[in-house]
Amino acid sequence: MSGRFAEWVSTADAVRATTKKLEKNRLLGAYLARLEDADLVIAARLFAGAPFPRKDERVLSVGWSALSDVLLERSGKSGDDMRASYQRHADLGDVAHDLIAGSAHEGEPLTLADVAASFDGIAAVRGTNNKRELVRALLRRADSGEARYIVKIVSGETRIGLREGLLVDAIAKGFERDRETVARANMLTGDIGEAALRAKHGTLGEPTLAHFSPIGMMLATPVLDLAEVAQRFPPPYVVEDKYDGVRAQVHKAGDRVELYSRTFDRVTSRYPELLDTLRAIPGSFVLDAEVLAFEADRAVPFTTFQTRLGRKDVTGEVRERLPASLVVFDLLERDGTALLDLPLTERHVRLRALPLEGPLRLARQTTLDATGDDLVAALDREFLASRERGNEGLMVKDPRSPYRPGRRGMEWLKVKRALRTLDVVVTAVEWGHGKRHGVLSDYTFSVRDGDRLRVVGKAYSGLTDKEIAEMTEHFLATTTQDLGRARIVRPDTVIEVAFDQIQQSERHDSGYAMRFPRIVRLRPDKPVQEIDTLDTVRAIAKGEREAPS
C-alpha cells in the first residue's frame, strides 16, 4: 500500500518546528529512507515545495480566489474569519489549517499516491470550475494538517524552513551518499525525486545533463564601484558587454530546439526566427544566452523589445520590426558531455567552434590583464563603450570559473550604474514572507500629480531589519484601510528609490513603472510636498526612449 500522506505531514511539521539544520536532516533522512520507491519520489518532490519535478512544465494554475472559495466551503467559515486568519499568519496554507481545524474529513485516509494523482488531474483539466472541483475533492479528504500543506503546495508558498539544499543534505544523510553527488544528480536530472531514488539505489553517477530539462542559470553579483572588481578575484579578467535582453537557455538534440526562460518556462514560440539557424548546427548542445534585438550593431532598448515579449504568436510584422537575435556567452553541454566543471576559458574554446550565423552571435568579449588604477581605467573605457553600443554595462568573469547553476557568487560580476533615484511616498504596504513574516516589508510608492498621488512602483529590498520593524509599527498606526494581506496607509513616509529604467506600464495608475526598483534610504527630512512628480517620471521615460541607453 502507498505511504500515508499523514506521515509526510507529521515529518513536515517536525521539520518546520526546529531551526536546527542537523535535526531537519535527521528527521527527513530517517523518513525518506524507509519509503518504497514510488513514495520516495513523490515525497521528495513535495518536500521541495512543488507538485511536479523542475523539468516538468506542467502547472496547477489554481488561483487565490478558487482556493479561498474552496476553503470557505470546506470549513464553513466566513470571509471575515479568513481575513483575520491571514492577518495572523500571512500564509494561505496556515489559514487553511486554522479554518479547517476541528472539522471532520471524508473518505479513506490520503496516501502520497492520492495527492500526486490529484495534482496530475488538476494540471490536466482546463477551466477554473473544473480545477476548483478537483481541489474541493482533495481537501474534502484532508484533515487540517494535510490541508495546510496541500494549500501551501498548490499556492506555491511552502515555507517550512526547508530549502532544496537542505533536502539534498537529508537525502545524502538518509542513504549515506556524498552530498555533492546528490546535488549534482538533482541539478542534471531536474528532479529531486529521481535524485533521491538514485541515491537509494546507488546510481547517482549515471546522469548527464538532460536535454529539455532546464537547469538554474549562473548569476552575477552587482558591482557599482569599478575598484571593487580587483577585490573579488585576481587577473586576468574576461570582460563582456552586459546585454539588456531576455536570458535564455537553449537546448538542442536531434531536430528539436527549445528555449527556456530563467524561471524554466518554455519560450520557444516567442522567437521563431532563431529556430532554423539553431537547428542547423550539428550535434546536441545547451547554450546560455540573451535574446534581444539590434539596429545595425546597436542593441535596441529593452523597453522597446519588450513590446513583443507578451505575444504567444509573433506575427511577421513584429518579427520584421523587432527581429530577435541570440547573443551566446556560454556552452553547458556538447554532444552528450556536460561541460559545467570546465573552466570558463575552456568552455569558450568549444563555444567558438560552433558555427553561429545570422541571428546568432557570440557575446562581445575581451580579456584584461591589469591591476590597480590601470584596471579601473580600462574597465571604465569598456563600460562607456558598452553603453554606447546600447548595452547595460559589463560582465566581468573569472576565466577559471566553472559554471555554477543557480548560484550567485563573486566569480561573475555585473557592472551596472543605477540611472538615478526618485523621492517617493509610501501609499500601501503588504505583509512580508519567509524571514519577514510578521512585518510590513513590501512598499508600494507614488509620485505627485498635481493634488493627487500616482503609483509608480513597489519595492521590498534596501532597508535593514531594524528599519523595517520600526516602519511596521508606524504603518500599523497609520493604516487607513486594512485589506488583510495589504494595507492602505497615510501617505507621510518619504523614501528614496533607485531604479534601472522607467517604462510605460498599465500596471499602475501613473501609466509608468520602475524597472528593478530598490530602496536607497528613508527620507524623514523631506516633506511629502517635495517628492518627485509624474512630470519628472514622464521626462525620464521619454529620455530613455530617445537617448542612448
N, C-alpha and C positions, 0 to 999 in steps of 0.2 A: 504493500500500500504506500502511496505517496506520503511524504513527510507532512505533518500538520503545520499549517501556517501559524498556529498559536505558538509553536516552539520558536519559529523565526521571530515572532513579535516579542516574546519574552527575552530573547537574546538581544534584539534591538533595544529594548527598554533598558537592559543591563548595561549595554554599551553607552547608551545615552546618559545613564546615571553616573558614570565615572568620568573623571577628567584625566585619569592616568592612562597613558598610551600603552604601557605594558599590560595593564589589566584589560583594556579593549582587545589587544592582540590575543591574550589568553582566552577570553570569552569567545571571540569569533573563531579562533583556530580550533578550539575544542568542539564547537558546534559544527563547523564545516567538515571536520574530519570524520564525523560519524554519519554523514549523509550518503545516501545512494547517489549514483552518478547523475541521474536526471534531476534530482532535487538539488544537488550541489550546484549545478549550472544555474538553475533558477534563483537559488538563494543568494549566490554571489552577485548576480545581476541586480537583484532587488536591494542588496546592501549598498551597491554603487549608486542607488537612488534613481534607477531608470527601469522602465518596463522591458526594454529591449537592449541588446548589446550596442556598443557605439557604432559598429559597422552597419547596423540595421537602420535603414532610412525611414522606417515607419514611425508615425507619431499618433498619440491618442487623440489630440485635438478636442479635449473636453474643457470648456471654458469655466471661468469663475461662476457665471450665472447658473449654468447647468449643475455644477457641483453644489452650489448653495441651495438650489431648489430641492435637490435630492436629499441633502442633509436635513433641511427643514421638514420635509415629508417623513423621512426615516425617524427623526427624533420627536416630531410633534411640537417642536418649539417655535417661537416667533422670531421675526426679523430683528426685533429689539434684543432678544436673547443672543442672537448670533452676533450682532454688532458689539454688545457688551463683552462677549467672549473674545471676539477678535481684538478688542482693545486691550484685553488682559494678555493675550498670547501672541498676537501678530503672526499667526501661523494657522492656515486653514485646517491642517491635519489635527493640531491640538484643539481647535474649535470643534472638529468632528468628535473627538474623544469626549470633550466637555458636554456637548449636546446629547450624545447617544448614551452616556454613562447611565446605567441602571435600567435601560430598556432591553427587552428580550430580542434575540435574533432567531431567524427561521432556518429550518433545514439541517442537513448534516454539517459537521464542522468543516471549515475550509481547509483545503490542502494547498501546498505550494503549486501543484499542477493546476488546481482550480483557478488560482489567482492568475497564473501565466496564461491559461486558456481564455480567461475573461479579458485580459489585456489584448490578446490576439484578436478577439472578437470586436472589442471597442475600436481598435485601429482599422479593422477591415470594413466596418459599416460606414455608410455615408449618412449625413443628416444629424442635426442636433438631437432630435427626438429619439432616433434610434440609439445613439450613443448614450443619451440620458437613461433609456430603458435598461441598457446593459449595466451601467453603473448602479442603477437602482437595484437590479437583481443581485449584484455582487455585494452591495452594502447591506442588503436585507439579510444575508447570511453571516454578516460580520458582527462581532461584538465591538465594544467601544475601542478596545486596544487595537484590534485588527483594522477597524475603520480609520483610526489615526494614521496608520502607515499606508493604507490604500490611498487615502486622500493626499497624503504627502507625495506619494509617487506620481499619482495622476496629475497633481498640480505642479510637479517639478520642484517641490520645496521640502526635500527630505530632512536635511539639517538635524542629524543626530550626533554631530561631532565625529563623523567618520569620513574623512577624505579618502579618495581612491588609494592614495599612498599607504594609508593605514590598513586598508583592506588587503593590499598586496602584502604588507608585512604579516598580516594574520594568516593568509594563505600559505606563505612561506613557513611560518611557525607551525601551522596545523599539520603540514605534510613534510616538515623537516627538509625544505628545499632552500637553495640560495635565493636571497631576496631579489637581487638584481636580475637573476634569470627569470623569476616570476614576472617582474616588472617589464622585462623585455618581451616576454611572450604576450603579455597583456597589450602592450603597445603595438606589436607586429600583427597580432590576430584581430585587434579591435574588439575583443570580447573578454571581459574579466571572468565570465563563466567558463569559457573554453580554457583560459589560463589556469583556473582552479582545477579543472578536470585534468589538464596536462600535468599539473603539479601532483595530483593524486596518483597518476599512473606513470610518472617519471619520464614524460615525453616532452619536457619543456624545450629541449634543444632543437626540435624539429622545425618550428615555423620560420618562414622568411617573411618579408614584408608583403602582406596580402594586397593584391590589386583590388581597386574599387572598395577598399576599406580605409578611408582617410585617417591619418594619424595627426596628432597635435602639431601645430606649426611652431618652429623655434621662434622665440620672441626676443626683442631687443630692449635694453634699458635706456631710457631717455637721458640725454646729456645736454644741458644748456650752456655750460662753460667749456670751451674747447680745451682748456688746460686740464680738464678732468680726464680726458682720454688717456693721457700718458700714465695716470694713476691706476688705470684698470688692467692693462697688460703691456708688456714691452714691445718695441718694434720688431719686425715690420708690421704695417697696418694695411689691410685690404680695405679700400675706400670705394664705395658705390654710391651712385645717386639714390636718394630715397624717393621712390615714385609714389605719387598720391593717387593710387588707384584702388582696386579691389584685390585683396590677397586671394590667391587661388592655388590649390594643389591639383596637379594634372596627373591622371592615371591612364596609361595606355597598355593594352595587351591584346594581341591579335588585331582585329579591326575595330575593337571597342575603345572609345575615348570618353573619359568623363572628367569634368571639372567640379571641384568641391570648394565650398567656402570655408573660412576658418572655424565656423560652427558645424562643419561636416554636412552641410546641406548640398545636395547636388544642384549645380547651377549651369550644367552643360548647355541647356536650350537657350540660355541668355546670350551665348556667344557663338552662333553657328558659323561665322566666318573664320573661326580658328580651327575647326574640326578637320577639314580635309588636309591641311598642312600638317597638323599633328599626326593624323592617321598615316600620312605618307612616310613618316620617319620609321625606319625599320626597327624591329625588335620591340621589347617592352621597356617601360620606364615610369618613374614617378618624379615629377618636377615640382619645385617650389617657385612660385612666380607671382606676378602682379598683372592684372588686366586693366588697361586704360586706353585712352585714345590719344593720337598725335596729330598735330597740324605741322607738316614737314617734320622737323626733328624736335619740335617743342611740344611738351605734354599739354593736353587740354586740361583746364582746371577740373578738379573732381566735381565741383558743384554743377558744371556743365555736363560731364559724363554721367553723372548720377541720374539724369533725366531718362536714361534708357534702362536703369537697373531694375525698376519695379515691374517691367513688362515680361510676361511669360512668353509671348510671341513677339519677336523682334522683327518688325517689318523691314522691307527693302529700303524704304525711305530713311528709317532710323539708322540702318547699317551704313547707308551712303553718307548720311550727315555726320555720324559719330562712329566710324568703323573701329572695332576693338582690335587692339594689339596685345600681345602677350610678351611681357618682359620677364625673362627667365634668369634666376640668380642662384639656383641650387639644384643638384641632382641627387635624389634619395635612393633610387633603385634603378638598376640597369640589367635587363635580360636575366631576371631571377636572382640577382645578387643585391642584398641590402648594402648600401654604402654609408649608413649613418655613422659608423665608427671611424671612417676615414677622416683625416684632416681636411679642412676646407679647401686647401690648395689642391689636394688630390681629387676631390670631388669636382673642382673646377676644370682640371685637365680633362676629365671624362665628359664634363658638360660641354666643353668647347669642341669636342669631337662630334657632337650631334649636328646634323645638317639643318640648322634653323634658317628658315627662309620666310619671305613675305611678311605676314603679320606677326611672326615670331622673331624676337631679337634677344640678345644677351644684355644683361644689365651693364650699363656703362661703369667701367671699373679701372682703378689704378692702384698702385702699391706705393706707400710712403715709408721710407726708412729713415725717419728723422726723429729728433728728440727736442725737448725744451721749447724755446721760442721759435725755432725753425719749424717744429711740428705744428704749433699753433698757427703760424703764418701760412703754412701750406694747407692746413685744414680750412682756414678762413677763405683762402682763394678757391678751394674746391667747393666750399659751401656756397659762396656767391655765384660761382659758375653754375652749380646745380640749380639754384633758384632762377637764374637767367634762362635755364632750359625748361622752366615751368614746373620744377620739382620741389618737394617739401624741404629737402636738406640733404643730409648724408647718412649713410650707414657705414660704420667703422667696425670691421670684423677682425678677429684674431685668426690668422691663417692656419694656426694649429688646432682650431676648434673642431670637435666632432659636431654632428647635428643632434641637438637635444630636443626631441619632440615635446611641445607644450611647455617648455621651460623658458623662464626669463632669467638671464644671467648677465655677467659682465664680459662675456666673450663676443657678444654682438651689442653695439651701441648705436642709438639713433640720435643724430644731432639735429634738433629742431629748435626753432625760436618762436615762442608764442607771438602771435600777431600783435596783440595788445590786450589791455584789460578794460573792463567797464565797471562802474559802480552801479549796483542794482539794489532793489529792496526785496526782501523775502515776503511772499504773499501766501504761500501754502507750504506745509511740511508733512512728511509721512514717517511712520514708524519704520525703523531700520530692521535689518535681518542679520542672522548669524551673531557675531560678537556684538553687534549694535542693536540686538533685540532689546526692547525696553527703553530706547532713546529715540528722539525725533532727529534723524540724521539726514534725511533726503529733502533738500530745499528746492522749491520752485520759486523763481525770482522774476522780477518785472522791471521795466523802464517806464519813464514818464511819457505820456502822450497827451499834452495839454493838462487837463484836470483828471485824466484817467491813468490807470496803470495797465500796461500790456505785458503779458508773459513772453519771455524770450528764451527761457531755458530752465534746466534742472540739473543740480549737481549734488554729489554726496561725498566728494573727497576734498581734502585740503585742511580740515580743522583737526585739532587734537582731541583726544577723548575727553579731556577736561573741559575744553571749549564746548564740545557737543553736549556734555552733561549740563553745563551752565545754561546753554541755549535751550535745552529741553525744558528746564524749569521756566524759563522766560516764555516760551511758546505755549506751554500749558496754561500759563496765566493770561496770555493774550489771545487765546483761541476765540474766534467769533462764530465758528461753525464746526462742530465735530461730526466728521463723516465716517468715523470708525477707523479705517485704515489711514485716512488722511485728515488734516485739519486746515481750515482756512484761518489765517492769523492776522492780527492787526499789523498793517504794513509800517513797521517802525524800525526794522533791523536792516541796516545797510551793510552789504558785503562787497568786496572787490573780487571779480571773477575773471580769470584768464581763459582764452579760447584760441583755437587754431583758425577757425573761419566762422563767418556768419553767412547763412544761405536762406533763400526763401523757403518757407515751410507752412503747410496748413495745420501743423500740429498745434501751434499756439495762436492766440488771438492777435498777436502783433503781426503775423504773417512772416515771421522770421524765426530761425533757431540757431543757437550756437553749436558749433561742432567741437566736441571734446572739451566742454567747459570744466573748470576746476576752481575751487575756492582758493583765493590767494590769502585773504585775511578778512577779519571782521573790521568794519569801519564805524565804530561808535562815535568817532569825531565828526562824521559827515551827516548832516540833516537830510531827510528824505527829499526835501525840495531841491537838493543839489545833485541828485543822482543823474545818470545819463538819460538821454531822451531817445524816443523812437526815430527822430530825425538823424541822430548820430548812428544808430543801428543801420538805417537805410543807406547812409553815406558809406559806411564800412562795407556793406554788402555790394553796393554799386561799384565801389573802388576795387573790390576783389574780382568782380567780373570783368572789369576793364583793364586793370593793371596787371603786370606780370606777377604770377604767384610763385 
